[in-house]
Amino acid sequence: MSEPPLLPQAWRIARRELRAGPRGFGVFLACLFLGVFAVAAVVLLGSLAGYGLCLGMPLLAPAGVWLRVPWLAPLVVFGLFPFVSLVIGEDHSLPIAGLRRWPGLVAYLDSLPRIYGRHWMGTLAWAARYASRTTLSGTHLAALTVSVGSGSAAAICTAHELMHRRSKADVLLARLMTALCLYGHMLVEHFQHHATVGDVAAGSTAPRGMSISTL
C-alpha cells in the first residue's frame, strides 16, 4: 500500500491547525522561536564553558594528589583530551561569531588568559610547597613534575596571547609567566621573529629544505 504524498498531507494538517485563526499560528511561531533560541543558547553557553574549562588544567596536579592518582593530569591531557577531540571532531560552527554585541561575554573571554596566569602561578606555589614538605618517591615526583609541566605548557601559549596585548599589565604578566617557565627571553625572541619572519639571514626562518632538527 503506497503512502499518501507528503506535501498535500502537510498542507491539510496546516489548514486544520489554522482553523482557530492567526492566533494559533502565533503560538506555533512562538514555540518555534523558543526552540531555536534554546538550541542556540545551549551551543553558545557550551562553547563558553569549554573555554572556561581550560582554567581547570593547572588544578589537575593538586586533584591528582588529593585523589591519590599521581598521573591524573597526564592521563587527562594526553589521553582523555585527544580522545574527546577525536570523537567530537573539529568545530566549524563559529559559535562566538558576532559576540561583540554582548560586552559582558567579551569581557569574560578577555579575562580568561589573566585568570589562567594567576591560577597557574598559584599551582606552582602549591607544588613547590608540597614537594618541599612531603617525602616523595621518584615516581611520584616525576608525576608531579609532568602534571605541573602540563599546565606550564599551556601557560606559555597563554603568555604569548598576553604579550601581544596593549595593556602594560598584561605584558608584565606575560613576562612573569615566561620567566617562571625559564623562558624569560621569549618576548625578545618572539618579537624578533615577527620583525624578521621570512628573512633567512636573521635566523628566524629556515631555508627551503632544512629540517627542524638542523634549524
C-alpha positions in Angstrom: 0.0 0.0 0.0 1.5 3.3 -1.1 1.7 6.2 1.4 -0.1 9.5 0.6 2.1 12.3 -0.8 3.8 14.3 1.9 3.1 17.8 0.6 -0.7 17.5 0.4 -0.8 15.8 3.8 1.3 18.6 5.4 -0.9 21.2 3.8 -4.0 19.5 5.1 -2.6 19.4 8.7 -1.5 23.1 8.4 -5.1 24.1 7.3 -6.5 22.2 10.2 -4.2 23.9 12.7 -5.2 27.3 11.3 -8.9 26.8 11.8 -8.6 28.7 15.1 -7.3 31.7 13.3 -3.9 33.5 13.2 -3.7 33.3 17.0 -3.0 29.6 16.8 -0.3 30.2 14.2 1.3 32.8 16.5 1.6 30.1 19.2 3.3 27.9 16.7 5.8 30.6 15.8 6.4 31.4 19.4 7.2 27.7 20.1 9.4 27.6 17.1 11.3 30.7 18.2 11.8 29.4 21.7 13.1 26.1 20.4 15.6 27.7 18.1 16.6 30.1 20.8 17.2 27.3 23.3 19.4 25.3 20.9 21.4 28.5 20.1 21.8 29.2 23.8 23.0 25.7 24.6 25.6 25.8 21.8 26.8 29.3 22.8 27.0 28.6 26.5 28.6 25.2 25.9 31.3 26.9 23.9 31.9 29.5 26.5 32.0 26.8 29.2 34.5 25.0 27.1 36.8 28.0 27.1 36.4 28.2 30.9 37.3 24.5 31.3 40.9 25.4 30.4 41.2 27.0 33.8 40.9 23.6 35.3 44.1 22.3 33.7 46.5 23.6 36.4 44.2 22.1 39.1 44.8 18.6 37.8 48.0 18.4 39.7 46.6 19.0 43.2 43.5 17.0 42.2 45.7 14.0 41.4 47.4 14.3 44.8 44.0 14.6 46.6 42.5 11.7 44.7 45.7 9.6 45.1 46.1 9.3 41.3 49.5 10.9 40.7 49.3 10.6 36.9 45.8 12.1 36.6 47.0 15.2 34.7 49.0 13.3 32.0 46.1 10.8 31.6 43.6 13.7 31.1 45.8 15.9 29.0 47.4 13.3 26.8 44.7 10.7 26.9 41.2 12.0 27.6 41.5 15.3 25.7 42.8 13.8 22.4 40.2 11.1 22.6 37.3 13.5 23.2 38.7 15.7 20.4 38.8 12.7 18.1 35.2 11.7 18.9 33.7 15.2 18.7 35.8 16.4 15.8 36.7 20.0 14.8 34.2 22.7 15.5 33.4 24.7 12.3 30.3 26.4 13.6 32.0 29.6 14.8 29.6 29.8 17.8 31.1 33.1 19.1 30.9 35.0 15.9 29.2 38.3 16.4 29.9 38.2 20.1 30.7 41.9 20.2 27.0 42.6 20.8 27.4 41.2 24.3 30.1 43.2 26.1 29.8 41.0 29.2 30.7 37.9 27.3 33.6 39.7 25.6 34.9 40.8 28.9 34.7 37.2 30.2 36.7 35.8 27.3 39.1 38.7 27.5 39.8 37.9 31.2 40.4 34.2 30.7 44.2 34.5 30.0 44.7 36.7 33.0 42.7 34.3 35.2 44.7 31.3 33.9 48.0 33.1 34.6 47.1 33.7 38.3 45.6 30.2 38.5 48.7 28.6 37.2 51.1 30.6 39.4 49.1 29.6 42.4 49.5 25.9 41.4 53.3 26.4 41.0 53.5 27.8 44.5 51.4 24.9 45.9 53.6 22.3 44.0 56.8 23.8 45.4 55.4 23.9 48.9 54.0 20.3 48.6 57.3 18.9 47.2 59.4 20.6 49.9 57.3 19.3 52.8 56.5 15.8 51.6 58.7 12.8 51.1 58.0 11.8 47.5 59.2 8.7 45.7 60.9 9.1 42.3 57.7 8.0 40.6 55.5 10.4 42.5 58.0 13.3 42.0 58.0 12.6 38.2 54.2 12.5 38.2 54.1 15.9 40.0 56.7 17.4 37.6 54.8 16.2 34.5 51.5 17.3 35.9 52.7 20.8 36.7 54.5 20.9 33.4 51.3 20.3 31.5 49.8 23.4 33.0 53.1 25.2 32.2 52.9 24.3 28.5 49.5 26.0 28.3 50.9 28.9 30.3 53.5 29.5 27.5 50.6 29.7 25.0 48.7 32.0 27.3 51.7 34.3 27.8 52.0 34.5 24.1 48.5 35.9 23.8 49.1 38.3 26.7 52.3 39.7 25.3 50.5 40.8 22.1 48.1 43.0 24.0 48.4 46.7 24.5 47.9 46.7 28.3 51.2 47.0 30.2 49.7 44.9 33.0 49.1 42.0 30.5 52.6 42.3 29.1 54.0 42.3 32.6 52.0 39.2 33.5 53.3 37.6 30.3 56.9 38.4 31.3 56.4 36.9 34.7 54.8 33.7 33.3 57.6 33.1 30.8 60.2 33.8 33.4 58.7 31.2 35.7 58.9 28.7 32.8 62.6 29.6 32.4 61.8 31.2 29.1 62.1 34.8 30.1 63.7 35.7 26.7 60.6 34.6 24.9 59.3 38.2 24.3 62.5 39.4 22.8 62.8 36.2 20.7 59.2 36.2 19.6 59.0 39.9 18.6 62.3 39.5 16.7 60.7 36.6 14.9 57.8 38.9 13.9 60.1 41.5 12.7 62.3 39.2 10.6 60.0 36.4 9.5 60.9 35.3 6.0 64.4 36.6 6.3 66.7 33.6 6.2 69.7 35.6 7.2 68.0 36.7 10.5 67.8 33.1 11.6 64.1 33.0 12.4 63.1 31.4 9.1 64.6 28.1 7.9 66.0 27.9 4.3 64.0 25.8 1.9 64.6 22.1 2.5 66.2 22.5 6.0 64.9 20.1 8.7 63.6 21.2 12.1 66.5 19.4 13.9 69.1 21.2 11.8 67.4 24.6 12.4 
